[in-house]
Amino acid sequence: MIEDLKSRLEGAFADAEVAVDGEGNRFEIHLVSAAFDGLTRVKRQQAVYAVIGDLI
């Protein structure tokens, strides 16, 4: 699951620095990307959920 999450995020945010940690049904994602410049926290979260929503 960790590799699936990381792979999807790296594919969606080409310049991203991605770190995923966790197990079971709890994961922590650290994602840094220029794609988030100027976006609110909610818009950044929505962008991430749009990519991985079906996995969580």
Secondary structure, 3 states (H helix, E strand, C coil): CHHHHHHHHHHHCCCCEEEEEEECCEEEEEEECHHHCCCCHHHHHHHHHHHHHHHC
